[in-house]
């Protein structure tokens, strides 16, 4: 359903018809009377006629199907109101994106979407695509569910794709949301593009320094992949940056990143970093991933981790997390003019049960359990070497901090086809202290995990989050 621009003043009969389809209700939380949305035609008119403003308070009162849909709100004219899905489902197909294009200061809650979109941009143009919103500033998503098949082919910088939102910034929050399905973000392999894909959000806060975004009590199950010059791919979020936080989240399925420069892949976040302009901590805590992780590069640099591809800079930490999936990484190029080493990234195949590598400013991994089945560095033609450890390897510019961590003693580590035994099996070492493949609750309790309010032991022998 394409949205056409309406005239500035509606004829009286048309306005009456619209008000009959979208009737006013008592005042809600959106700052005005609630407007009930009962059909696709009314939904498509939001922001295009005076009776259905972009700052309205909307309540969905019927399941809807939107074909050939053009998302609501743009960067120039964002959706700034509230949208309560009422537990109803919107099914969306098209070549532009999910329900919203850009939201600012908005609230979306209690909504279910079933989204199947294939989006492609022209040369030089990027895009942000999400099951519910393409991009969000200072907005909140709560108690939403997304079943998605998203395929974005982008040809511009900072393109992003996510199950709930493509990109979030400036104090946005995603709470108690679930997404499942398949997300694929691609760019030309010869292009120097930064792209971000995540099961919940693709870009979780890039470059602003005043983001303070939060993703909490949310989960992803499915396949998420990104390819580009610099590809960031995470089970929950591609880029967790500059004061952002991920808490009480879980991811399952597969996560894969491929790049001709620097691919990052992580079970929760591809990249976890405080940035250079923010004093507030950036962190991942009380999360777990069962996803299999893979990063592959045509240069000398690639990073893959059970929780994060990279954990970087001061005021950055990963706390009380565990991962169980297989982690693999491959570097196949000769490096050429790549600049990863200048950023603190080792010129190597970097893989870890918790993080692929730690660098710049002593980031911290604490009280974590790497329960992965295997860490594998595939044959490398670059001669760059290996940086594969059960907890996390070091970066060029520093070793990072590791405190009170354990790792599966039966985990296999392979570097170019050669097995490697844990060589520093200590709680503060790169390989962590030995533990069983499925430790009992006492092991986690010794790591300081809260089994009263946060965690419980699941029937499969691994901890589960109590809210799930």
Secondary structure by P-SEA (a helix, b strand, c coil): cbbbbbcccccaaaaaaaaaaccccccccccccbbbbccaaaaaacccccccccccbbbbcbbbbbccccccccccccccbbbbcccbbbbbbccccccccccccbbbcbbbbbbbbbbbbcccccccccccccccccbbbcbbbbbcbbbbbcccccccccccccccccbbbbcbbbbbbbbbbbcccccbbbbbbccccccccccccccbbbbcccccbbbbbccccbbbbbcccccccccccccbbbbccbbbbbcccbbbbbccccbbbccccccbbbbcccbbbcbbbbbbbcccbbbbcccccccccccccccbbbbcbbbbbbbccccccccccccccccccccccccccccccbbbbccccccccbbbbccccccccccccccbbbccccccccccccccccbbbbccccccccccccccccccbbbcccccaaaaaaaccccccccccccccbbbbccc
